[in-house]
């Protein structure tokens, strides 16, 4: 066993019975499998359902559960009822994670578990992550930080265990596609979800559809940009997205990059922590 994997198992065993926040992404899938390995029935993977959670992620989560025999359940979260969340200021993720950890905390207490854990890793500490503050306020464990696991290491350990998410492209909730200050609505989230599904059906692997009102700004992995710039493909992208309600379709020539919408955080003077 990799030394950090062994340390992770020790950390989880020391925590007792653990509820794992499990979205079906790279990090949470590895954490759920590791917790199952270390704790058996003392680990419960829990997936939160809401308009910001894509159906594609649910299918992946169900695949991981079936393959590894994880104890699992779905719960509903209601962040859309929060005006602060819908306002989509730079602290949106704080309000989302506050709701998530409130729901998981109640489930922990109801079932007699000892802790809630989630999959923030060392790479995440280099970006603006208000959701981590919500975790700290509610005593949620971050075992990857405790043992110093990075994204690359999590992918490597996932490959060794044949977890199907090992090489999954980076993902985030659908609300992250809306620029700060654009109200989060179920309709906009659905536009983004369907748009990204249609772009993937054209063969693109790593992408984001940023919702700018009438404009769909498409970010494609730089290595895939030449294909996106082909006139025939450009027409296919337009044909895929305009029926969803976008008047214009644009291609970001910088390509996909993590946290692209955080590039404007300096203008949000009311959120000094974001600068």
Buried (B, 14 or more C-beta within 10 A) or exposed (E): EEEBBEBBBBBBEEBEBBBBBBBBBBBBBBBBBBBBBBBEEBBBBBBBEBBBBBEBBBEBBBBBBEBBEBBBEEBEBEBBEBEBBBBBBBBBBBBBBBBBBBBBBEBBEEEEBEBBBBBBBBBBEEEBBBBBBBBEEBEBBBBBBBBEBBBEBBBBBBEEBEBBBBEBBBBBBBBBBBBBEBEBBEEBBBBBBBBBBBBBEBEBBBBBBBBBEEEBBBBBBEEBBEEBEEEEBBEBBBEBBEEBBBEEBBBBEEBBEEBBBBEEBEEBEEBEEBE
